[in-house]
């Protein structure tokens, strides 16, 4: 049975950066990464103008029935057919992606810790924090470069829904986290700590994995750990 690790946090808090960095260190052969961004509800029946007005930072924007069924299947070592969301058209693409479960399934997204049923399936719950200023700048760069948004639309959306929904819904979900990581910059112990915990979740009978685990554990001296825990 796959281990489910839920990684929540505000928009542009660094969830994707941290999860991908951890995957590289733990070994991509051991980790499946699933982004909840692909589980926004399909909006093909709406006009583009109507799609733009959707509050994408509210739980109602997500397809929770599909999310729960897919994560349950992955936990039971079953593959899924994941939707692919297009942030330019604000709707799902026609094609899907087959996702195979591995020993660890990392589920990341702003709503990762919101749903009670989803939390019950999580073996480890992580919340990523970052300052409002850093999140705003990260989001502006990402949405401008990767999603083709105008500066005006980015600013309007951030202050109309992103920040208010973070304060009302997302930030309180940190109360359910087993681990809270502050990610205001790349030079911190966040990746090391999460890597360490995930390696503890893995089957250490694998020789290569055990060697990798020992290598990483050697990085954690008593002095470093005493500063963290």
C-alpha positions in Angstrom: 0.0 0.0 0.0 1.4 3.4 -1.0 2.1 6.1 1.6 0.2 9.3 1.0 2.0 12.6 1.9 -0.2 15.7 1.7 1.6 19.0 1.1 -0.6 22.1 1.5 0.1 25.8 1.8 -0.7 29.1 0.1 -0.4 29.9 -3.5 3.3 30.3 -4.5 4.5 29.3 -1.0 6.9 26.9 -2.7 5.0 23.6 -2.5 6.1 22.5 -6.0 9.7 23.5 -5.5 10.0 21.6 -2.3 8.2 18.5 -3.4 10.2 18.2 -6.6 13.5 18.8 -4.7 12.5 16.1 -2.3 11.7 13.7 -5.2 15.2 14.3 -6.6 16.8 13.4 -3.3 14.6 10.4 -2.4 14.7 9.1 -5.9 12.0 9.6 -8.5 11.6 5.8 -8.7 10.1 5.9 -5.2 7.8 8.9 -5.5 4.6 9.8 -7.5 3.8 13.5 -7.5 0.1 14.5 -7.9 -0.9 18.2 -8.2 -4.4 19.2 -7.1 -4.2 22.0 -9.6 -5.3 19.5 -12.2 -8.5 18.8 -10.3 -10.3 22.1 -10.9 -13.8 21.4 -12.1 -14.2 21.2 -15.9 -15.8 24.4 -17.2 -16.2 23.7 -20.9 -19.9 24.5 -20.6 -19.1 28.1 -19.5 -17.9 31.0 -21.7 -14.4 32.2 -21.2 -15.7 35.4 -19.6 -17.6 33.3 -17.1 -14.6 31.1 -16.3 -12.5 34.1 -15.5 -14.8 35.1 -12.7 -14.6 31.7 -10.9 -13.0 31.9 -7.5 -10.2 29.4 -8.0 -9.1 29.7 -4.3 -12.3 28.3 -2.9 -12.9 24.6 -2.2 -16.0 24.7 -4.5 -13.8 25.2 -7.5 -12.4 21.6 -7.1 -13.7 18.2 -8.1 -13.6 16.6 -4.7 -15.4 13.4 -5.7 -12.7 12.7 -8.3 -9.9 13.8 -6.0 -11.0 11.4 -3.2 -11.5 8.5 -5.6 -8.1 9.0 -7.3 -6.1 9.2 -4.1 -7.9 6.2 -2.6 -7.0 4.3 -5.7 -3.3 5.3 -5.5 -3.2 4.4 -1.9 -4.4 0.9 -2.9 -1.6 0.7 -5.5 -4.0 1.2 -8.4 -3.2 3.5 -11.4 -5.5 6.4 -12.2 -6.3 8.5 -15.3 -5.6 12.0 -14.2 -7.2 15.1 -15.8 -4.9 17.8 -17.1 -6.0 21.4 -16.5 -5.3 24.2 -18.9 -4.7 27.5 -17.0 -4.9 29.5 -20.2 -8.4 28.5 -21.1 -9.5 27.8 -17.5 -10.7 24.3 -18.3 -9.6 20.7 -18.7 -7.8 19.5 -21.7 -9.2 16.7 -23.7 -6.2 14.4 -23.0 -5.5 12.7 -19.7 -2.4 11.3 -18.0 -2.0 7.8 -16.6 -0.5 8.0 -13.1 1.1 4.9 -11.5 1.5 4.7 -7.7 4.9 4.3 -6.2 5.9 3.7 -2.6 5.3 7.4 -1.8 2.5 9.5 -3.3 3.0 13.2 -2.7 -0.2 15.2 -3.2 0.4 19.0 -3.3 -2.0 21.9 -3.6 -3.5 24.8 -1.8 -6.4 22.5 -0.7 -4.3 19.5 0.3 -5.3 19.8 4.0 -8.8 21.2 3.6 -10.9 18.0 3.2 -11.4 15.7 6.2 -11.7 12.6 4.0 -8.5 13.4 2.3 -6.7 14.0 5.6 -7.8 10.6 6.8 -5.9 9.0 3.8 -2.8 11.0 4.5 0.1 9.3 6.3 2.0 12.6 6.7 0.5 16.1 6.5 2.8 19.0 5.7 2.0 22.8 5.4 4.3 25.2 3.6 4.4 28.8 4.8 6.0 31.9 3.2 5.6 35.6 3.6 2.8 37.3 1.8 5.3 39.5 -0.1 7.3 36.6 -1.4 4.2 34.6 -2.4 2.9 37.6 -4.3 6.1 38.2 -6.2 6.4 34.4 -7.0 2.9 34.3 -8.2 3.3 37.4 -10.4 6.4 35.9 -12.1 4.8 32.5 -12.6 1.4 33.7 -13.9 3.1 36.2 -16.2 5.7 33.8 -17.6 3.9 30.4 -17.6 0.2 31.3 -17.8 0.3 34.4 -20.0 -1.7 36.6 -17.6 -1.6 40.4 -17.6 -0.1 42.2 -14.6 -3.5 43.8 -14.0 -5.4 40.5 -13.9 -2.7 39.0 -11.6 -3.0 41.8 -9.1 -6.8 41.9 -9.2 -7.1 38.2 -8.6 -4.5 38.1 -5.8 -6.3 40.8 -3.7 -9.8 39.8 -4.6 -9.6 36.0 -3.9 -6.1 34.6 -3.4 -5.1 36.5 -0.2 -8.6 36.6 1.3 -9.2 32.9 0.8 -5.7 32.1 2.2 -6.6 33.9 5.4 -10.1 32.5 5.7 -9.6 28.9 4.5 -6.1 27.8 3.6 -4.0 29.1 6.5 -6.3 27.6 9.2 -5.8 24.2 7.6 -2.2 24.4 8.9 -3.7 23.3 12.2 -4.0 19.8 10.7 -0.4 19.6 9.7 2.1 17.2 11.2 4.9 19.4 10.0 5.0 23.1 9.2 7.8 24.4 6.9 8.7 28.0 6.5 9.9 28.6 3.0 11.0 32.2 2.5 14.1 31.2 0.6 15.9 28.3 -1.0 18.7 28.2 1.6 17.0 26.5 4.5 16.5 23.0 6.0 13.0 22.4 4.6 14.0 20.0 1.9 16.4 18.2 4.2 13.7 17.7 6.9 11.0 16.5 4.6 13.5 14.2 2.8 14.5 12.7 6.2 10.9 12.0 7.2 10.0 10.5 3.8 12.9 8.2 3.9 11.6 6.9 7.3 8.3 6.0 5.5 10.1 4.0 2.8 11.0 0.3 2.9 14.6 0.2 4.0 15.1 -3.3 2.8 16.1 -2.0 -0.6 19.9 -1.9 -0.6 20.3 1.2 -2.8 17.6 3.0 -0.9 19.2 2.1 2.4 22.5 3.5 1.2 20.9 6.7 0.1 19.1 7.0 3.4 22.4 6.6 5.3 24.0 9.2 3.1 21.3 11.7 3.9 21.1 10.8 7.6 24.8 11.5 7.9 24.0 15.1 7.0 21.9 15.5 10.1 24.3 16.0 13.0 23.0 16.3 16.5 23.7 20.0 16.4 21.6 20.6 13.3 18.7 18.5 14.5 18.7 20.2 17.9 18.1 23.5 16.1 15.1 22.1 14.2 13.3 19.8 16.6 
